[in-house]
Amino acid sequence: MSEVDPEIREYGAENITILEGLEPVRLRPGMFIGSTGPSGLHHLIWEVVDNAVDEAMAGQCDHIQVTLLADGGCRVVDNGRGIPVDPHPSDPTKSAAEIVLTVLHAGGKFGGGGYRVSGGLHGVGVSVVNALSQRLVLEIDRDGKHHYMEFVKGGNPTGPLKVVGNSPKGRRGTAVTFWPDPEIFEEVEFQAQRVVERLQVIAFLNRSLRVDFEDQREGKEQKVTFKYDGGIIDFVHHLNAPKEALFKKVGYFEAKEDSQELEIAFQWNSGYYEGIHSFANGISTEEGGMHAEGFRKSITQVVNKYARSKGSLKEKDENLLGEDIREGLTAIVSVRLENPQFEGQTKTKLGNPSIRSLVERVTNEKLSEWLEENPKEAQVIVQKAIQAARARMAARQARELTRRKSALGGAGLPGKLIDCTSRKPSECELFIVEGNSAGGSAKDGRDPRTQAILPIRGKILNVERARLDKMLANQEIQSLISAIGANVGDEFDLSKIRYHKIIILADADVDGSHIRTLLLTFFFRQMKPLVEAGHVFVAQPPLYSTQVGNEKIYLKDDQARKRFLEERPNHKAEFNRLKGLGEMDFDELQSTTMDKARRTLLQITMEQAAMADEICSILMGDDVDIRRNFIQTHAKDVRFLDV
């Protein structure tokens, strides 16, 4: 038995701590927003915006404005009903607005009749935004009066809610302006592209809602407006734009029943991957759930039934599998319902059984009608599925052949893999390194117990333009699959991965960026659970080095160099541009890029699956003009392309 610490021997009522108000949020922010990194920082914006979207879903708001202020703050304005300003029954000395901003889980979405459906219901509320801000200003226009209230340092009011004037004519709604607390967050700089992508999805999902975005920060100024009268039909057009659609029409149907409603839009393209993106009350359900299951099951039944009725499938033919039918499908499944039940690892999986039966029943009826009414398009869909079935059989044969060669069967690892000695996946890392010379430096600079090295030769196959059977014939792809050890595609098994960190280590130049993009496309398309579980990272080797006294300083990129010079305006030493990993000494590579205590890694996340799908298609697809426009538009955000 271990020795008892005398200071904690006693455990009585006096040891029980009661945290008041918003204290728990500041003490354990990760419990409420997931992390204090970039994801948690941007979650503050989503909480405020979701409240405005709930007003739109209630039919009370048609305009939302989001502004990144020059001083680092964020302002969200809507023209909804405005947060109630009258005294709250639980504490008549405080307004309802103050209660909403200072009490956890207070709001109009918990059975009070303010909302029938709500996206913010599974969130943590605007009170958490207040708790994690160094300052927050609340402005409400309601009943012709302009109300104002300010909070500082974690939600402490500077005074009560007060009327400071009359509202502009016809103006109503809520404005929340907040400045994240730098004592809480690792970094308080918002990423414009991340915000823009989220706002665009919101506009697609809420037909005719106008969403304005403005960035007022110096050197990053931009204005964007999103408004889609076609709603999710426009969303499908947008996602399929970088691909080759098989026909011009976008299929669409909707239905309402009791307290549930659904919208589904769909179109097939000539690609090899399905893109079914599901949403519940405007929230992306990246892990799917009952609504996505119902759609997948129904579409398989309907297309098979149609193919047999038209003679495309003979009596002796086997049914098409769901994966055959969904090859090249882009679809949006958007549902709205009271009391959504979210589950799964990241609370992004919808668990309401009632919505599955509604989606299944409506899809059976409406999709059958659509196929009969659009025979040309229907025949194209069936033929595409039949071709996919043939390719699936060819891929199965390729898998079996590859297994016999021990590439996938686990009997052998690729010869060029320099493995680590530990057999605990949770502590093991695999560095995927381009080129043998870089691989040699990485081998000498690694921790042999926990760090493995897999050199790859040149640029791997672009999997965006290849089916699985062709992929399995590619030596570099085989080496990747074998080293990771969890198979590929539909047979990928996350529980079998041999390393919990898969780290892409490529040069900090154009070729290195291309290699990173090819590898990320492969992981996104063929090992998606690996990305979803947060196991894929991008190493960040420095681009520059310089001397400060006797110490050599390494700088990640041009922005780091700029910040360095701002902090040291009298620095006279030259900056050496590091040419490539292969030209670094092993100790240099170790100290800057591989040492766990000093390196910087970018974790690849799946926050916006639909947008990630679109970017993969743009960067790796066939449409050169769309790719060029994308790169020109987002050149200023180049440091975020790998995020």
SEROMAR-574620 format. One record per residue (C-alpha): x negated, y, z. Coordinates in steps of 0.2 Angstrom, whole numbers. Last residue first. Layout:
<pts>
+-------+-------+-------+
!    c1 !    c2 !    c3 !
+-------+-------+-------+
!     X !     Y !     Z !
...
+-------+-------+-------+
</pts>
This chain:
<pts>
+-------+-------+-------+
!    c1 !    c2 !    c3 !
+-------+-------+-------+
!    24 !   113 !  -206 !
!    13 !   110 !  -221 !
!    21 !   125 !  -231 !
!    19 !   136 !  -216 !
!     2 !   144 !  -219 !
!     8 !   148 !  -237 !
!    22 !   160 !  -230 !
!    16 !   175 !  -241 !
!    16 !   164 !  -256 !
!    34 !   159 !  -254 !
!    42 !   168 !  -269 !
!    27 !   164 !  -280 !
!    26 !   146 !  -275 !
!    45 !   144 !  -277 !
!    45 !   153 !  -294 !
!    31 !   141 !  -301 !
!    40 !   125 !  -295 !
!    57 !   131 !  -303 !
!    48 !   134 !  -319 !
!    38 !   118 !  -319 !
!    53 !   107 !  -317 !
!    47 !    89 !  -316 !
!    47 !    86 !  -297 !
!    33 !    86 !  -284 !
!    34 !   104 !  -277 !
!    53 !   106 !  -281 !
!    59 !    89 !  -276 !
!    49 !    89 !  -260 !
!    55 !   107 !  -256 !
!    74 !   101 !  -259 !
!    72 !    86 !  -247 !
!    64 !    97 !  -234 !
!    78 !   109 !  -236 !
!    91 !    95 !  -233 !
!    82 !    88 !  -219 !
!    80 !   104 !  -209 !
!    72 !   101 !  -192 !
!    63 !    86 !  -199 !
!    46 !    89 !  -191 !
!    28 !    88 !  -196 !
!    16 !    92 !  -182 !
!     2 !   104 !  -186 !
!   -14 !    99 !  -177 !
!   -27 !   111 !  -169 !
!   -44 !   103 !  -162 !
!   -52 !   108 !  -146 !
!   -48 !    95 !  -133 !
!   -43 !    81 !  -145 !
!   -60 !    82 !  -154 !
!   -56 !    78 !  -172 !
!   -56 !    95 !  -181 !
!   -68 !   108 !  -175 !
!   -80 !    98 !  -163 !
!   -79 !    82 !  -173 !
!   -81 !    90 !  -190 !
!   -96 !   100 !  -184 !
!  -104 !    85 !  -175 !
!  -102 !    75 !  -192 !
!  -110 !    88 !  -202 !
!   -98 !    97 !  -214 !
!  -101 !    95 !  -232 !
!   -89 !    81 !  -234 !
!   -75 !    90 !  -226 !
!   -76 !   104 !  -239 !
!   -83 !   121 !  -243 !
!   -84 !   130 !  -227 !
!   -84 !   149 !  -230 !
!   -98 !   157 !  -220 !
!   -94 !   174 !  -212 !
!  -108 !   186 !  -210 !
!  -113 !   193 !  -194 !
!  -109 !   212 !  -191 !
!   -95 !   212 !  -178 !
!   -91 !   230 !  -173 !
!   -72 !   228 !  -175 !
!   -72 !   213 !  -163 !
!   -53 !   210 !  -159 !
!   -47 !   216 !  -176 !
!   -61 !   206 !  -184 !
!   -55 !   190 !  -176 !
!   -37 !   194 !  -180 !
!   -42 !   195 !  -199 !
!   -53 !   179 !  -198 !
!   -38 !   170 !  -190 !
!   -27 !   177 !  -204 !
!   -39 !   171 !  -217 !
!   -40 !   153 !  -211 !
!   -45 !   142 !  -196 !
!   -59 !   151 !  -189 !
!   -75 !   143 !  -182 !
!   -87 !   152 !  -170 !
!  -105 !   147 !  -168 !
!  -112 !   153 !  -152 !
!  -130 !   160 !  -149 !
!  -124 !   178 !  -151 !
!  -107 !   177 !  -160 !
!  -111 !   168 !  -177 !
!   -98 !   165 !  -190 !
!   -88 !   150 !  -197 !
!   -74 !   150 !  -210 !
!   -61 !   139 !  -217 !
!   -58 !   128 !  -201 !
!   -51 !   110 !  -202 !
!   -33 !   110 !  -198 !
!   -27 !    92 !  -196 !
!    -9 !    88 !  -203 !
!     2 !    77 !  -192 !
!    14 !    63 !  -194 !
!    21 !    54 !  -178 !
!    35 !    65 !  -174 !
!    49 !    52 !  -173 !
!    58 !    59 !  -189 !
!    41 !    58 !  -199 !
!    39 !    40 !  -195 !
!    57 !    37 !  -198 !
!    55 !    44 !  -216 !
!    42 !    31 !  -221 !
!    46 !    30 !  -240 !
!    52 !    47 !  -245 !
!    46 !    58 !  -231 !
!    30 !    48 !  -229 !
!    26 !    48 !  -248 !
!    30 !    66 !  -250 !
!    19 !    71 !  -235 !
!     5 !    61 !  -244 !
!     7 !    70 !  -260 !
!     9 !    87 !  -252 !
!    -7 !    84 !  -242 !
!   -17 !    79 !  -257 !
!   -11 !    95 !  -266 !
!   -16 !   106 !  -251 !
!   -33 !    98 !  -252 !
!   -35 !   101 !  -270 !
!   -30 !   119 !  -267 !
!   -43 !   122 !  -253 !
!   -44 !   118 !  -234 !
!   -50 !   100 !  -237 !
!   -40 !    85 !  -231 !
!   -37 !    76 !  -215 !
!   -19 !    69 !  -214 !
!   -16 !    63 !  -196 !
!    -5 !    48 !  -192 !
!    -3 !    49 !  -173 !
!     6 !    35 !  -165 !
!    -5 !    21 !  -173 !
!    -1 !     3 !  -177 !
!    17 !     5 !  -182 !
!    27 !   -10 !  -178 !
!    42 !    -2 !  -169 !
!    45 !    10 !  -183 !
!    50 !    -4 !  -195 !
!    50 !     0 !  -213 !
!    60 !   -13 !  -223 !
!    71 !     0 !  -232 !
!    56 !     9 !  -239 !
!    39 !     3 !  -232 !
!    30 !   -10 !  -220 !
!    26 !    -6 !  -202 !
!     7 !    -9 !  -202 !
!     0 !     8 !  -204 !
!   -15 !     1 !  -212 !
!    -6 !   -10 !  -224 !
!     6 !     3 !  -230 !
!    -8 !    16 !  -233 !
!   -19 !     3 !  -242 !
!    -5 !    -2 !  -253 !
!    -2 !    16 !  -258 !
!   -21 !    18 !  -262 !
!   -20 !     2 !  -273 !
!    -5 !     6 !  -283 !
!     6 !    -9 !  -288 !
!    18 !    -6 !  -273 !
!    22 !    11 !  -280 !
!    27 !     4 !  -297 !
!    40 !    -8 !  -288 !
!    46 !     6 !  -277 !
!    52 !    18 !  -290 !
!    41 !    32 !  -296 !
!    43 !    51 !  -299 !
!    44 !    57 !  -281 !
!    31 !    44 !  -277 !
!    17 !    55 !  -284 !
!     3 !    42 !  -284 !
!   -12 !    46 !  -273 !
!   -24 !    60 !  -277 !
!   -43 !    56 !  -275 !
!   -49 !    40 !  -267 !
!   -42 !    37 !  -249 !
!   -53 !    35 !  -234 !
!   -44 !    27 !  -219 !
!   -52 !    32 !  -202 !
!   -47 !    25 !  -185 !
!   -48 !    35 !  -169 !
!   -45 !    27 !  -151 !
!   -60 !    18 !  -146 !
!   -71 !    24 !  -160 !
!   -70 !    42 !  -155 !
!   -73 !    50 !  -171 !
!   -88 !    61 !  -178 !
!   -98 !    47 !  -186 !
!   -83 !    40 !  -195 !
!   -76 !    57 !  -200 !
!   -93 !    62 !  -208 !
!   -93 !    45 !  -218 !
!   -74 !    48 !  -223 !
!   -79 !    65 !  -229 !
!   -92 !    57 !  -240 !
!   -80 !    43 !  -245 !
!   -66 !    54 !  -252 !
!   -50 !    61 !  -245 !
!   -47 !    56 !  -226 !
!   -32 !    48 !  -218 !
!   -35 !    49 !  -200 !
!   -26 !    36 !  -190 !
!   -24 !    39 !  -171 !
!   -22 !    27 !  -157 !
!   -16 !    31 !  -139 !
!     2 !    25 !  -141 !
!    -3 !    11 !  -153 !
!   -12 !     2 !  -139 !
!   -24 !   -10 !  -147 !
!   -39 !     0 !  -144 !
!   -55 !    -4 !  -154 !
!   -52 !     8 !  -168 !
!   -52 !     3 !  -187 !
!   -63 !     9 !  -201 !
!   -51 !     5 !  -215 !
!   -61 !     2 !  -232 !
!   -57 !   -17 !  -232 !
!   -38 !   -14 !  -231 !
!   -31 !   -24 !  -217 !
!   -28 !   -43 !  -217 !
!   -15 !   -56 !  -212 !
!    -2 !   -43 !  -208 !
!    10 !   -49 !  -222 !
!     9 !   -32 !  -232 !
!    -8 !   -34 !  -241 !
!    -9 !   -52 !  -238 !
!   -10 !   -57 !  -257 !
!     5 !   -67 !  -255 !
!    13 !   -52 !  -247 !
!     9 !   -42 !  -263 !
!    18 !   -55 !  -274 !
!    33 !   -55 !  -262 !
!    34 !   -36 !  -262 !
!    32 !   -35 !  -281 !
!    46 !   -48 !  -283 !
!    57 !   -38 !  -272 !
!    53 !   -22 !  -282 !
!    58 !   -31 !  -298 !
!    75 !   -35 !  -289 !
!    77 !   -17 !  -284 !
!    73 !   -11 !  -301 !
!    87 !   -22 !  -308 !
!    99 !   -15 !  -295 !
!    93 !     3 !  -299 !
!    98 !     0 !  -317 !
!   115 !    -6 !  -312 !
!   117 !     9 !  -301 !
!   113 !    21 !  -315 !
!   125 !    12 !  -327 !
!   139 !    14 !  -314 !
!   136 !    33 !  -311 !
!   135 !    36 !  -330 !
!   151 !    26 !  -332 !
!   160 !    37 !  -319 !
!   154 !    53 !  -327 !
!   162 !    48 !  -343 !
!   178 !    42 !  -335 !
!   181 !    58 !  -325 !
!   199 !    56 !  -319 !
!   197 !    38 !  -315 !
!   181 !    41 !  -305 !
!   189 !    56 !  -296 !
!   205 !    46 !  -291 !
!   194 !    32 !  -284 !
!   184 !    45 !  -275 !
!   199 !    53 !  -267 !
!   207 !    37 !  -260 !
!   193 !    27 !  -254 !
!   184 !    43 !  -248 !
!   200 !    48 !  -238 !
!   200 !    31 !  -229 !
!   182 !    30 !  -225 !
!   180 !    48 !  -220 !
!   196 !    47 !  -208 !
!   190 !    30 !  -201 !
!   173 !    37 !  -197 !
!   180 !    53 !  -189 !
!   190 !    42 !  -177 !
!   174 !    33 !  -171 !
!   166 !    49 !  -164 !
!   147 !    46 !  -162 !
!   139 !    60 !  -172 !
!   120 !    59 !  -172 !
!   109 !    74 !  -169 !
!   107 !    73 !  -151 !
!    88 !    71 !  -153 !
!    86 !    53 !  -149 !
!   104 !    48 !  -153 !
!   120 !    55 !  -147 !
!   132 !    69 !  -151 !
!   151 !    67 !  -146 !
!   161 !    81 !  -155 !
!   175 !    87 !  -144 !
!   187 !    94 !  -157 !
!   183 !    90 !  -175 !
!   175 !    98 !  -191 !
!   166 !    87 !  -204 !
!   154 !    91 !  -218 !
!   147 !    77 !  -229 !
!   136 !    84 !  -242 !
!   130 !    73 !  -256 !
!   115 !    71 !  -268 !
!   115 !    53 !  -276 !
!    99 !    48 !  -286 !
!   100 !    30 !  -279 !
!   116 !    29 !  -269 !
!   124 !    15 !  -280 !
!   109 !     4 !  -279 !
!   106 !     7 !  -260 !
!   124 !     2 !  -257 !
!   122 !   -14 !  -265 !
!   130 !   -18 !  -282 !
!   141 !   -34 !  -281 !
!   134 !   -50 !  -289 !
!   138 !   -54 !  -307 !
!   148 !   -69 !  -311 !
!   164 !   -60 !  -313 !
!   156 !   -47 !  -324 !
!   151 !   -30 !  -318 !
!   153 !   -16 !  -331 !
!   170 !   -23 !  -335 !
!   180 !    -8 !  -331 !
!   189 !   -15 !  -316 !
!   173 !   -23 !  -310 !
!   164 !    -6 !  -311 !
!   178 !     3 !  -302 !
!   179 !   -10 !  -288 !
!   160 !    -9 !  -285 !
!   160 !    10 !  -286 !
!   174 !    11 !  -272 !
!   167 !    -2 !  -260 !
!   150 !     6 !  -260 !
!   157 !    24 !  -259 !
!   167 !    18 !  -244 !
!   153 !    11 !  -233 !
!   142 !    26 !  -236 !
!   155 !    38 !  -232 !
!   161 !    30 !  -216 !
!   143 !    28 !  -210 !
!   140 !    47 !  -214 !
!   155 !    52 !  -203 !
!   150 !    39 !  -189 !
!   133 !    45 !  -187 !
!   119 !    53 !  -197 !
!   102 !    55 !  -188 !
!   100 !    72 !  -196 !
!   117 !    78 !  -190 !
!   115 !    96 !  -195 !
!   127 !   107 !  -185 !
!   141 !   116 !  -194 !
!   155 !   108 !  -185 !
!   147 !    91 !  -189 !
!   135 !    90 !  -204 !
!   129 !    76 !  -215 !
!   116 !    77 !  -229 !
!   116 !    62 !  -241 !
!   101 !    63 !  -252 !
!    97 !    47 !  -260 !
!    81 !    44 !  -269 !
!    76 !    38 !  -286 !
!    79 !    53 !  -297 !
!    90 !    55 !  -312 !
!   103 !    65 !  -303 !
!   120 !    61 !  -295 !
!   133 !    73 !  -289 !
!   143 !    75 !  -273 !
!   154 !    86 !  -262 !
!   163 !    81 !  -246 !
!   174 !    91 !  -235 !
!   182 !    85 !  -219 !
!   195 !    89 !  -206 !
!   199 !    83 !  -189 !
!   212 !    89 !  -175 !
!   227 !    81 !  -183 !
!   222 !    76 !  -201 !
!   214 !    87 !  -214 !
!   207 !    82 !  -231 !
!   194 !    88 !  -243 !
!   187 !    83 !  -260 !
!   173 !    87 !  -272 !
!   163 !    80 !  -287 !
!   150 !    92 !  -294 !
!   152 !    92 !  -313 !
!   137 !    95 !  -324 !
!   131 !    77 !  -327 !
!   116 !    66 !  -323 !
!   108 !    81 !  -314 !
!    89 !    82 !  -318 !
!    81 !    88 !  -302 !
!    75 !   106 !  -296 !
!    93 !   112 !  -296 !
!   100 !    97 !  -287 !
!    99 !   104 !  -270 !
!   107 !   121 !  -276 !
!   121 !   113 !  -286 !
!   125 !   102 !  -270 !
!   125 !   117 !  -259 !
!   136 !   127 !  -272 !
!   149 !   113 !  -270 !
!   146 !   114 !  -251 !
!   154 !   132 !  -251 !
!   160 !   138 !  -269 !
!   162 !   156 !  -263 !
!   144 !   156 !  -257 !
!   137 !   171 !  -248 !
!   118 !   173 !  -244 !
!   109 !   190 !  -243 !
!    91 !   192 !  -241 !
!    80 !   207 !  -236 !
!    61 !   207 !  -235 !
!    47 !   216 !  -225 !
!    32 !   204 !  -220 !
!    18 !   217 !  -221 !
!    25 !   226 !  -205 !
!    39 !   217 !  -197 !
!    57 !   223 !  -203 !
!    63 !   205 !  -209 !
!    81 !   206 !  -214 !
!    94 !   192 !  -216 !
!   112 !   195 !  -221 !
!   125 !   181 !  -220 !
!   141 !   183 !  -229 !
!   154 !   169 !  -225 !
!   163 !   165 !  -242 !
!   163 !   146 !  -238 !
!   155 !   141 !  -222 !
!   144 !   126 !  -225 !
!   134 !   135 !  -238 !
!   131 !   151 !  -228 !
!   125 !   140 !  -213 !
!   113 !   131 !  -224 !
!   106 !   148 !  -230 !
!   104 !   154 !  -212 !
!    94 !   139 !  -208 !
!    82 !   141 !  -223 !
!    80 !   160 !  -219 !
!    76 !   157 !  -201 !
!    62 !   144 !  -205 !
!    56 !   156 !  -219 !
!    54 !   171 !  -207 !
!    43 !   162 !  -194 !
!    46 !   171 !  -178 !
!    31 !   176 !  -168 !
!    32 !   173 !  -149 !
!    18 !   160 !  -147 !
!    15 !   147 !  -133 !
!    32 !   153 !  -125 !
!    36 !   156 !  -107 !
!    25 !   170 !  -102 !
!    27 !   178 !  -119 !
!    46 !   180 !  -115 !
!    56 !   181 !  -131 !
!    63 !   198 !  -135 !
!    82 !   199 !  -137 !
!    96 !   208 !  -147 !
!   114 !   202 !  -146 !
!   127 !   211 !  -155 !
!   145 !   206 !  -154 !
!   161 !   210 !  -164 !
!   173 !   224 !  -169 !
!   171 !   239 !  -180 !
!   187 !   246 !  -188 !
!   181 !   264 !  -185 !
!   164 !   265 !  -176 !
!   167 !   259 !  -158 !
!   170 !   272 !  -145 !
!   157 !   276 !  -132 !
!   146 !   270 !  -118 !
!   158 !   258 !  -110 !
!   149 !   248 !   -96 !
!   143 !   231 !   -92 !
!   135 !   231 !   -75 !
!   117 !   237 !   -72 !
!    99 !   232 !   -75 !
!   105 !   213 !   -76 !
!    92 !   200 !   -72 !
!    92 !   187 !   -86 !
!    74 !   181 !   -87 !
!    64 !   197 !   -86 !
!    76 !   210 !   -90 !
!    95 !   211 !   -94 !
!   105 !   225 !  -103 !
!   123 !   229 !  -105 !
!   133 !   240 !  -117 !
!   151 !   241 !  -122 !
!   158 !   250 !  -137 !
!   177 !   253 !  -136 !
!   190 !   252 !  -150 !
!   198 !   236 !  -143 !
!   181 !   227 !  -143 !
!   164 !   231 !  -149 !
!   151 !   222 !  -138 !
!   133 !   226 !  -136 !
!   121 !   215 !  -126 !
!   103 !   219 !  -124 !
!    90 !   206 !  -119 !
!    73 !   208 !  -112 !
!    59 !   197 !  -106 !
!    68 !   183 !  -114 !
!    69 !   164 !  -108 !
!    84 !   166 !   -96 !
!    94 !   177 !  -109 !
!    92 !   164 !  -122 !
!    97 !   151 !  -109 !
!   113 !   161 !  -106 !
!   117 !   161 !  -124 !
!   122 !   143 !  -123 !
!   114 !   126 !  -121 !
!   120 !   117 !  -136 !
!   133 !   103 !  -139 !
!   147 !   115 !  -139 !
!   139 !   128 !  -150 !
!   146 !   120 !  -166 !
!   164 !   123 !  -161 !
!   181 !   117 !  -166 !
!   198 !   123 !  -158 !
!   190 !   139 !  -150 !
!   196 !   151 !  -137 !
!   208 !   138 !  -129 !
!   199 !   137 !  -112 !
!   194 !   119 !  -115 !
!   175 !   121 !  -114 !
!   171 !   131 !  -129 !
!   175 !   149 !  -122 !
!   159 !   151 !  -112 !
!   150 !   146 !   -96 !
!   138 !   132 !   -98 !
!   124 !   140 !   -87 !
!   129 !   157 !   -79 !
!   120 !   173 !   -83 !
!   125 !   178 !  -101 !
!   143 !   171 !  -101 !
!   146 !   177 !   -84 !
!   141 !   195 !   -89 !
!   153 !   194 !  -104 !
!   167 !   189 !   -93 !
!   164 !   205 !   -83 !
!   159 !   203 !   -65 !
!   167 !   210 !   -48 !
!   182 !   199 !   -52 !
!   172 !   183 !   -49 !
!   180 !   167 !   -54 !
!   194 !   176 !   -63 !
!   182 !   185 !   -74 !
!   184 !   204 !   -76 !
!   188 !   210 !   -94 !
!   174 !   211 !  -107 !
!   179 !   196 !  -118 !
!   164 !   192 !  -130 !
!   168 !   201 !  -147 !
!   182 !   196 !  -159 !
!   170 !   192 !  -173 !
!   161 !   205 !  -184 !
!   144 !   197 !  -180 !
!   127 !   204 !  -176 !
!   110 !   195 !  -171 !
!    95 !   205 !  -167 !
!    78 !   197 !  -165 !
!    63 !   205 !  -156 !
!    45 !   206 !  -162 !
!    42 !   225 !  -162 !
!    46 !   226 !  -181 !
!    63 !   218 !  -178 !
!    68 !   201 !  -186 !
!    86 !   205 !  -191 !
!   101 !   193 !  -192 !
!   117 !   199 !  -199 !
!   133 !   189 !  -199 !
!   149 !   193 !  -209 !
!   166 !   184 !  -211 !
!   172 !   182 !  -193 !
!   188 !   177 !  -185 !
!   193 !   162 !  -195 !
!   189 !   150 !  -180 !
!   175 !   143 !  -191 !
!   168 !   161 !  -192 !
!   169 !   164 !  -173 !
!   160 !   148 !  -171 !
!   147 !   154 !  -183 !
!   143 !   169 !  -172 !
!   141 !   158 !  -157 !
!   129 !   147 !  -168 !
!   119 !   163 !  -172 !
!   115 !   166 !  -154 !
!   110 !   148 !  -150 !
!   101 !   146 !  -167 !
!    90 !   162 !  -163 !
!    84 !   154 !  -146 !
!    81 !   138 !  -155 !
!    68 !   147 !  -165 !
!    56 !   148 !  -149 !
!    60 !   130 !  -145 !
!    54 !   124 !  -162 !
!    39 !   135 !  -162 !
!    32 !   129 !  -146 !
!    40 !   130 !  -128 !
!    49 !   113 !  -131 !
!    66 !   105 !  -132 !
!    77 !   120 !  -128 !
!    85 !   116 !  -112 !
!    74 !   102 !  -104 !
!    59 !   111 !  -111 !
!    62 !   127 !  -102 !
!    59 !   119 !   -85 !
!    56 !   133 !   -72 !
!    63 !   146 !   -83 !
!    79 !   136 !   -86 !
!    81 !   131 !   -68 !
!    80 !   149 !   -62 !
!    95 !   154 !   -73 !
!   107 !   156 !   -58 !
!   100 !   149 !   -42 !
!    89 !   134 !   -40 !
!    93 !   124 !   -24 !
!    78 !   115 !   -17 !
!    80 !   100 !    -6 !
!    65 !    98 !     6 !
!    75 !   106 !    21 !
!    87 !    92 !    20 !
!    74 !    80 !    24 !
!    58 !    71 !    18 !
!    44 !    70 !    30 !
!    28 !    62 !    25 !
!    24 !    75 !    11 !
!    10 !    84 !    20 !
!     3 !    68 !    28 !
!     0 !    60 !    11 !
!     3 !    42 !    13 !
!   -11 !    30 !     9 !
!    -7 !    17 !    -5 !
!     0 !     0 !     0 !
+-------+-------+-------+
</pts>
